[in-house]
Amino acid sequence: MLSVQYKIKALILLCLMIGAPLITTATEIRNINFAVLQKVSDGFEFEPIVLGKFSDFINVMEGSQLLLLSHTRNSITEDVINLQQDVLRESSEGLNDIGISCSLSFLETSEDENNLSFEIGGLCKILDSLNENISAIIPMASLPDSDQGIEAWVELYEDEESGTAFYANVSTGD
């Protein structure tokens, strides 16, 4: 006769096996690089595309400050990437929540294995509970792939009122 503990373990294992999706197609694994910047210099303008590696990107963005930088490793198509960076601060007006919260969808949209194509899009919120929060709807946008020799950062969205811009690219683990 099986013990109750053994039956529970077997039931849990069965539930995990039934609920686990089976991956039947090969998918490309990529790293998603995502940056949020805010203007700090008058007259500074964000570039729609910045060619080069991260150091080149940061040099071009000298008139802005980096608010959030994320490197999400080993992403595959249909992953949802959640990013959050915020600070809770007590002020004379009460508790203030200042930061950024994003939920992004990553897709591989390749038509063949020789010409890989990737997209990202989603919703980001610029949080400031004492002022107006800003919702940024980022439509699906094509991302350059460093594995295909394209070292670049693409602007996904810019909110001119707050001076905030969102950039991304795709890289391999090499």
Summary of the structure (lengths in Angstrom):
residues: 174
radius of gyration: 20.7
end to end distance: 53.3
largest distance: 78.2
contacts: 459
relative contact order: 0.20
helix: 15%
strand: 53%
